[in-house]
Amino acid sequence: MKNPEGKKELVIKCVDNCSCLSVDKYDDCGDHYITLYKSYSGKSFWFRLKDIWKILVGDQVSSFDIVLSEEDFSKIKRFNSEKENL
């Protein structure tokens, strides 16, 4: 998907359809931004409500951000093809 502000975005859902991986790339930067969002599958109502409250008051949300250079990101892209050649 390409957004108007020069950002490419790829979102991949986990098999539980709750967790996901988001990969963002901006045209003016060579880095890739990877965000992992955690699953709420199997979590109680009160656990989810507590996390909603954290979001509302500006506390840390349950996600992880990783910034990869173009070189390191290409290692991930090559990983599957190298595995198939073994």
N, CA, C and O atoms as CSV, one atom per row, in Angstrom:
chain,resi,resn,atom,element,x,y,z
A,1,MET,N,N,0.851,-1.165,0.000
A,1,MET,CA,C,0.000,0.000,0.000
A,1,MET,C,C,0.901,1.233,0.000
A,1,MET,O,O,1.901,1.258,0.717
A,2,LYS,N,N,0.572,2.245,-0.779
A,2,LYS,CA,C,1.344,3.489,-0.846
A,2,LYS,C,C,0.449,4.630,-0.380
A,2,LYS,O,O,-0.633,4.835,-0.931
A,3,ASN,N,N,0.885,5.363,0.615
A,3,ASN,CA,C,0.141,6.497,1.142
A,3,ASN,C,C,0.579,7.771,0.432
A,3,ASN,O,O,1.697,7.834,-0.081
A,4,PRO,N,N,-0.285,8.794,0.392
A,4,PRO,CA,C,0.042,10.029,-0.323
A,4,PRO,C,C,1.272,10.763,0.194
A,4,PRO,O,O,1.913,11.475,-0.578
A,5,GLU,N,N,1.626,10.619,1.461
A,5,GLU,CA,C,2.743,11.378,2.004
A,5,GLU,C,C,4.092,10.710,1.762
A,5,GLU,O,O,5.063,11.027,2.450
A,6,GLY,N,N,4.175,9.799,0.804
A,6,GLY,CA,C,5.453,9.169,0.490
A,6,GLY,C,C,5.808,8.034,1.425
A,6,GLY,O,O,6.989,7.776,1.658
A,7,LYS,N,N,4.827,7.361,1.957
A,7,LYS,CA,C,5.056,6.274,2.889
A,7,LYS,C,C,4.480,4.983,2.306
A,7,LYS,O,O,3.327,4.947,1.875
A,8,LYS,N,N,5.290,3.929,2.298
A,8,LYS,CA,C,4.800,2.602,1.920
A,8,LYS,C,C,4.559,1.837,3.206
A,8,LYS,O,O,5.350,1.921,4.145
A,9,GLU,N,N,3.463,1.090,3.247
A,9,GLU,CA,C,3.105,0.380,4.465
A,9,GLU,C,C,2.648,-1.033,4.126
A,9,GLU,O,O,1.908,-1.245,3.166
A,10,LEU,N,N,3.099,-1.996,4.924
A,10,LEU,CA,C,2.688,-3.379,4.789
A,10,LEU,C,C,2.273,-3.860,6.169
A,10,LEU,O,O,3.045,-3.754,7.122
A,11,VAL,N,N,1.045,-4.394,6.285
A,11,VAL,CA,C,0.556,-4.919,7.553
A,11,VAL,C,C,0.253,-6.398,7.356
A,11,VAL,O,O,-0.497,-6.776,6.457
A,12,ILE,N,N,0.847,-7.229,8.209
A,12,ILE,CA,C,0.652,-8.673,8.129
A,12,ILE,C,C,0.043,-9.138,9.444
A,12,ILE,O,O,0.611,-8.918,10.513
A,13,LYS,N,N,-1.114,-9.783,9.356
A,13,LYS,CA,C,-1.779,-10.287,10.557
A,13,LYS,C,C,-1.228,-11.649,10.939
A,13,LYS,O,O,-0.830,-12.442,10.085
A,14,CYS,N,N,-1.214,-11.900,12.227
A,14,CYS,CA,C,-0.838,-13.198,12.766
A,14,CYS,C,C,-2.001,-14.169,12.541
A,14,CYS,O,O,-3.109,-13.745,12.209
A,15,VAL,N,N,-1.757,-15.438,12.716
A,15,VAL,CA,C,-2.816,-16.421,12.496
A,15,VAL,C,C,-3.979,-16.270,13.475
A,15,VAL,O,O,-5.077,-16.749,13.192
A,16,ASP,N,N,-3.767,-15.617,14.619
A,16,ASP,CA,C,-4.865,-15.407,15.567
A,16,ASP,C,C,-5.704,-14.173,15.231
A,16,ASP,O,O,-6.671,-13.874,15.931
A,17,ASN,N,N,-5.338,-13.452,14.158
A,17,ASN,CA,C,-6.032,-12.247,13.692
A,17,ASN,C,C,-6.089,-11.142,14.740
A,17,ASN,O,O,-6.912,-10.233,14.628
A,18,CYS,N,N,-5.236,-11.201,15.750
A,18,CYS,CA,C,-5.164,-10.127,16.750
A,18,CYS,C,C,-3.807,-9.434,16.693
A,18,CYS,O,O,-3.738,-8.206,16.667
A,19,SER,N,N,-2.740,-10.205,16.674
A,19,SER,CA,C,-1.399,-9.635,16.586
A,19,SER,C,C,-1.096,-9.279,15.139
A,19,SER,O,O,-1.663,-9.860,14.213
A,20,CYS,N,N,-0.199,-8.324,14.955
A,20,CYS,CA,C,0.200,-8.006,13.583
A,20,CYS,C,C,1.587,-7.393,13.559
A,20,CYS,O,O,2.114,-6.938,14.574
A,21,LEU,N,N,2.155,-7.397,12.369
A,21,LEU,CA,C,3.457,-6.821,12.092
A,21,LEU,C,C,3.236,-5.751,11.038
A,21,LEU,O,O,2.614,-6.006,10.007
A,22,SER,N,N,3.742,-4.560,11.294
A,22,SER,CA,C,3.618,-3.451,10.354
A,22,SER,C,C,5.017,-3.034,9.917
A,22,SER,O,O,5.893,-2.802,10.751
A,23,VAL,N,N,5.224,-2.940,8.589
A,23,VAL,CA,C,6.496,-2.489,8.034
A,23,VAL,C,C,6.230,-1.189,7.283
A,23,VAL,O,O,5.417,-1.160,6.359
A,24,ASP,N,N,6.912,-0.115,7.676
A,24,ASP,CA,C,6.752,1.196,7.043
A,24,ASP,C,C,8.072,1.632,6.419
A,24,ASP,O,O,9.143,1.415,6.986
A,25,LYS,N,N,7.980,2.246,5.253
A,25,LYS,CA,C,9.162,2.776,4.556
A,25,LYS,C,C,8.784,4.128,3.983
A,25,LYS,O,O,7.778,4.251,3.284
A,26,TYR,N,N,9.585,5.140,4.274
A,26,TYR,CA,C,9.355,6.489,3.767
A,26,TYR,C,C,10.275,6.740,2.580
A,26,TYR,O,O,11.423,6.295,2.576
A,27,ASP,N,N,9.773,7.454,1.572
A,27,ASP,CA,C,10.546,7.718,0.359
A,27,ASP,C,C,11.826,8.499,0.637
A,27,ASP,O,O,12.824,8.298,-0.054
A,28,ASP,N,N,11.821,9.380,1.626
A,28,ASP,CA,C,12.985,10.227,1.890
A,28,ASP,C,C,13.987,9.603,2.866
A,28,ASP,O,O,14.946,10.257,3.278
A,29,CYS,N,N,13.764,8.335,3.235
A,29,CYS,CA,C,14.632,7.678,4.215
A,29,CYS,C,C,14.869,6.232,3.779
A,29,CYS,O,O,13.955,5.579,3.278
A,30,GLY,N,N,16.070,5.738,3.965
A,30,GLY,CA,C,16.384,4.374,3.573
A,30,GLY,C,C,16.038,3.331,4.616
A,30,GLY,O,O,16.156,2.134,4.353
A,31,ASP,N,N,15.611,3.762,5.805
A,31,ASP,CA,C,15.322,2.832,6.891
A,31,ASP,C,C,13.922,2.254,6.778
A,31,ASP,O,O,13.024,2.870,6.205
A,32,HIS,N,N,13.749,1.067,7.331
A,32,HIS,CA,C,12.447,0.417,7.429
A,32,HIS,C,C,12.047,0.427,8.905
A,32,HIS,O,O,12.859,0.115,9.776
A,33,TYR,N,N,10.804,0.783,9.177
A,33,TYR,CA,C,10.285,0.828,10.537
A,33,TYR,C,C,9.345,-0.357,10.720
A,33,TYR,O,O,8.328,-0.470,10.035
A,34,ILE,N,N,9.697,-1.238,11.654
A,34,ILE,CA,C,8.906,-2.434,11.904
A,34,ILE,C,C,8.270,-2.302,13.281
A,34,ILE,O,O,8.952,-2.025,14.268
A,35,THR,N,N,6.958,-2.502,13.335
A,35,THR,CA,C,6.228,-2.426,14.591
A,35,THR,C,C,5.490,-3.737,14.813
A,35,THR,O,O,4.789,-4.224,13.925
A,36,LEU,N,N,5.652,-4.302,16.004
A,36,LEU,CA,C,4.947,-5.517,16.384
A,36,LEU,C,C,3.866,-5.140,17.393
A,36,LEU,O,O,4.154,-4.553,18.435
A,37,TYR,N,N,2.633,-5.481,17.074
A,37,TYR,CA,C,1.515,-5.220,17.973
A,37,TYR,C,C,1.099,-6.521,18.626
A,37,TYR,O,O,0.934,-7.539,17.954
A,38,LYS,N,N,0.930,-6.487,19.941
A,38,LYS,CA,C,0.657,-7.715,20.674
A,38,LYS,C,C,-0.799,-8.143,20.571
A,38,LYS,O,O,-1.694,-7.341,20.304
A,39,SER,N,N,-0.996,-9.413,20.788
A,39,SER,CA,C,-2.320,-10.011,20.703
A,39,SER,C,C,-3.082,-9.856,22.006
A,39,SER,O,O,-2.500,-9.868,23.091
A,40,TYR,N,N,-4.390,-9.710,21.881
A,40,TYR,CA,C,-5.255,-9.737,23.053
A,40,TYR,C,C,-6.039,-11.033,23.111
A,40,TYR,O,O,-6.965,-11.170,23.910
A,41,SER,N,N,-5.673,-11.981,22.269
A,41,SER,CA,C,-6.345,-13.269,22.231
A,41,SER,C,C,-6.187,-13.960,23.590
A,41,SER,O,O,-5.071,-14.126,24.082
A,42,GLY,N,N,-7.277,-14.346,24.171
A,42,GLY,CA,C,-7.237,-15.045,25.453
A,42,GLY,C,C,-7.082,-14.138,26.661
A,42,GLY,O,O,-6.972,-14.637,27.781
A,43,LYS,N,N,-7.070,-12.822,26.473
A,43,LYS,CA,C,-6.935,-11.897,27.606
A,43,LYS,C,C,-8.313,-11.546,28.155
A,43,LYS,O,O,-9.301,-11.522,27.421
A,44,SER,N,N,-8.361,-11.277,29.443
A,44,SER,CA,C,-9.638,-10.971,30.085
A,44,SER,C,C,-10.112,-9.556,29.746
A,44,SER,O,O,-9.340,-8.718,29.279
A,45,PHE,N,N,-11.371,-9.319,29.990
A,45,PHE,CA,C,-11.960,-8.001,29.773
A,45,PHE,C,C,-11.226,-6.945,30.593
A,45,PHE,O,O,-10.967,-5.851,30.092
A,46,TRP,N,N,-10.885,-7.254,31.853
A,46,TRP,CA,C,-10.242,-6.275,32.735
A,46,TRP,C,C,-8.825,-5.958,32.262
A,46,TRP,O,O,-8.373,-4.820,32.383
A,47,PHE,N,N,-8.129,-6.947,31.729
A,47,PHE,CA,C,-6.799,-6.710,31.172
A,47,PHE,C,C,-6.885,-5.743,30.002
A,47,PHE,O,O,-6.090,-4.808,29.899
A,48,ARG,N,N,-7.848,-5.971,29.126
A,48,ARG,CA,C,-8.027,-5.096,27.969
A,48,ARG,C,C,-8.426,-3.693,28.404
A,48,ARG,O,O,-7.936,-2.710,27.848
A,49,LEU,N,N,-9.316,-3.588,29.398
A,49,LEU,CA,C,-9.753,-2.284,29.898
A,49,LEU,C,C,-8.579,-1.517,30.507
A,49,LEU,O,O,-8.473,-0.301,30.341
A,50,LYS,N,N,-7.709,-2.222,31.204
A,50,LYS,CA,C,-6.517,-1.590,31.789
A,50,LYS,C,C,-5.618,-1.016,30.683
A,50,LYS,O,O,-5.090,0.087,30.821
A,51,ASP,N,N,-5.449,-1.762,29.598
A,51,ASP,CA,C,-4.637,-1.263,28.489
A,51,ASP,C,C,-5.293,-0.072,27.798
A,51,ASP,O,O,-4.596,0.852,27.378
A,52,ILE,N,N,-6.605,-0.074,27.673
A,52,ILE,CA,C,-7.316,1.075,27.098
A,52,ILE,C,C,-7.071,2.305,27.968
A,52,ILE,O,O,-6.840,3.397,27.448
A,53,TRP,N,N,-7.120,2.134,29.281
A,53,TRP,CA,C,-6.868,3.259,30.186
A,53,TRP,C,C,-5.447,3.788,29.996
A,53,TRP,O,O,-5.238,5.001,29.993
A,54,LYS,N,N,-4.476,2.899,29.840
A,54,LYS,CA,C,-3.091,3.318,29.613
A,54,LYS,C,C,-2.981,4.173,28.352
A,54,LYS,O,O,-2.274,5.181,28.336
A,55,ILE,N,N,-3.680,3.765,27.304
A,55,ILE,CA,C,-3.653,4.528,26.059
A,55,ILE,C,C,-4.258,5.907,26.265
A,55,ILE,O,O,-3.725,6.902,25.774
A,56,LEU,N,N,-5.373,5.968,26.992
A,56,LEU,CA,C,-6.061,7.241,27.210
A,56,LEU,C,C,-5.232,8.232,28.017
A,56,LEU,O,O,-5.299,9.436,27.773
A,57,VAL,N,N,-4.453,7.740,28.973
A,57,VAL,CA,C,-3.641,8.644,29.794
A,57,VAL,C,C,-2.222,8.818,29.253
A,57,VAL,O,O,-1.405,9.501,29.871
A,58,GLY,N,N,-1.922,8.204,28.102
A,58,GLY,CA,C,-0.635,8.424,27.456
A,58,GLY,C,C,0.481,7.506,27.900
A,58,GLY,O,O,1.645,7.784,27.612
A,59,ASP,N,N,0.170,6.422,28.590
A,59,ASP,CA,C,1.209,5.466,28.979
A,59,ASP,C,C,1.647,4.633,27.784
A,59,ASP,O,O,1.061,4.719,26.705
A,60,GLN,N,N,2.672,3.835,27.984
A,60,GLN,CA,C,3.213,2.978,26.933
A,60,GLN,C,C,2.166,1.978,26.456
A,60,GLN,O,O,1.509,1.315,27.258
A,61,VAL,N,N,2.025,1.885,25.151
A,61,VAL,CA,C,1.116,0.925,24.548
A,61,VAL,C,C,1.889,-0.362,24.281
A,61,VAL,O,O,3.115,-0.343,24.169
A,62,SER,N,N,1.183,-1.464,24.181
A,62,SER,CA,C,1.828,-2.758,23.983
A,62,SER,C,C,2.236,-2.948,22.528
A,62,SER,O,O,1.549,-3.618,21.758
A,63,SER,N,N,3.342,-2.360,22.173
A,63,SER,CA,C,3.904,-2.544,20.836
A,63,SER,C,C,5.412,-2.401,20.937
A,63,SER,O,O,5.936,-1.869,21.916
A,64,PHE,N,N,6.093,-2.878,19.922
A,64,PHE,CA,C,7.539,-2.808,19.892
A,64,PHE,C,C,7.957,-2.240,18.546
A,64,PHE,O,O,7.461,-2.677,17.507
A,65,ASP,N,N,8.856,-1.278,18.554
A,65,ASP,CA,C,9.328,-0.655,17.319
A,65,ASP,C,C,10.779,-1.037,17.074
A,65,ASP,O,O,11.608,-1.012,17.983
A,66,ILE,N,N,11.069,-1.390,15.823
A,66,ILE,CA,C,12.415,-1.743,15.405
A,66,ILE,C,C,12.713,-0.957,14.133
A,66,ILE,O,O,11.896,-0.941,13.212
A,67,VAL,N,N,13.871,-0.308,14.071
A,67,VAL,CA,C,14.269,0.422,12.869
A,67,VAL,C,C,15.444,-0.320,12.249
A,67,VAL,O,O,16.472,-0.528,12.893
A,68,LEU,N,N,15.279,-0.721,10.974
A,68,LEU,CA,C,16.319,-1.455,10.264
A,68,LEU,C,C,16.828,-0.654,9.081
A,68,LEU,O,O,16.053,0.003,8.386
A,69,SER,N,N,18.138,-0.712,8.853
A,69,SER,CA,C,18.708,-0.073,7.671
A,69,SER,C,C,18.313,-0.892,6.438
A,69,SER,O,O,17.854,-2.028,6.556
A,70,GLU,N,N,18.495,-0.307,5.279
A,70,GLU,CA,C,18.179,-0.999,4.018
A,70,GLU,C,C,18.972,-2.303,3.913
A,70,GLU,O,O,18.451,-3.323,3.462
A,71,GLU,N,N,20.234,-2.256,4.334
A,71,GLU,CA,C,21.103,-3.448,4.276
A,71,GLU,C,C,20.577,-4.569,5.171
A,71,GLU,O,O,20.495,-5.723,4.750
A,72,ASP,N,N,20.224,-4.220,6.405
A,72,ASP,CA,C,19.711,-5.239,7.325
A,72,ASP,C,C,18.349,-5.760,6.882
A,72,ASP,O,O,18.065,-6.949,7.034
A,73,PHE,N,N,17.508,-4.895,6.341
A,73,PHE,CA,C,16.197,-5.330,5.881
A,73,PHE,C,C,16.336,-6.304,4.704
A,73,PHE,O,O,15.547,-7.241,4.581
A,74,SER,N,N,17.339,-6.084,3.836
A,74,SER,CA,C,17.523,-7.006,2.709
A,74,SER,C,C,17.975,-8.388,3.191
A,74,SER,O,O,17.746,-9.383,2.503
A,75,LYS,N,N,18.613,-8.461,4.361
A,75,LYS,CA,C,18.956,-9.765,4.933
A,75,LYS,C,C,17.690,-10.557,5.248
A,75,LYS,O,O,17.651,-11.771,5.048
A,76,ILE,N,N,16.658,-9.875,5.739
A,76,ILE,CA,C,15.385,-10.535,6.028
A,76,ILE,C,C,14.732,-10.993,4.726
A,76,ILE,O,O,14.203,-12.102,4.648
A,77,LYS,N,N,14.770,-10.137,3.708
A,77,LYS,CA,C,14.164,-10.496,2.428
A,77,LYS,C,C,14.868,-11.698,1.798
A,77,LYS,O,O,14.217,-12.520,1.153
A,78,ARG,N,N,16.183,-11.814,1.973
A,78,ARG,CA,C,16.938,-12.936,1.409
A,78,ARG,C,C,16.812,-14.209,2.237
A,78,ARG,O,O,17.113,-15.294,1.738
A,79,PHE,N,N,16.382,-14.105,3.471
A,79,PHE,CA,C,16.359,-15.233,4.398
A,79,PHE,C,C,15.579,-16.422,3.837
A,79,PHE,O,O,16.075,-17.548,3.887
A,80,ASN,N,N,14.399,-16.208,3.317
A,80,ASN,CA,C,13.576,-17.297,2.819
A,80,ASN,C,C,14.210,-17.970,1.610
A,80,ASN,O,O,14.190,-19.197,1.509
A,81,SER,N,N,14.772,-17.193,0.694
A,81,SER,CA,C,15.377,-17.800,-0.496
A,81,SER,C,C,16.641,-18.583,-0.120
A,81,SER,O,O,16.925,-19.608,-0.740
A,82,GLU,N,N,17.397,-18.132,0.868
A,82,GLU,CA,C,18.573,-18.867,1.319
A,82,GLU,C,C,18.149,-20.169,1.985
A,82,GLU,O,O,18.807,-21.196,1.817
A,83,LYS,N,N,17.056,-20.136,2.737
A,83,LYS,CA,C,16.551,-21.326,3.434
A,83,LYS,C,C,16.103,-22.378,2.407
A,83,LYS,O,O,16.317,-23.572,2.617
A,84,GLU,N,N,15.494,-21.950,1.317
A,84,GLU,CA,C,15.031,-22.886,0.295
A,84,GLU,C,C,16.193,-23.543,-0.436
A,84,GLU,O,O,16.041,-24.643,-0.966
A,85,ASN,N,N,17.346,-22.893,-0.474
A,85,ASN,CA,C,18.509,-23.430,-1.171
A,85,ASN,C,C,19.294,-24.434,-0.322
A,85,ASN,O,O,20.230,-25.058,-0.822
A,86,LEU,N,N,18.927,-24.600,0.949
A,86,LEU,CA,C,19.654,-25.547,1.821
A,86,LEU,C,C,19.307,-26.974,1.504
A,86,LEU,O,O,19.827,-27.891,2.140
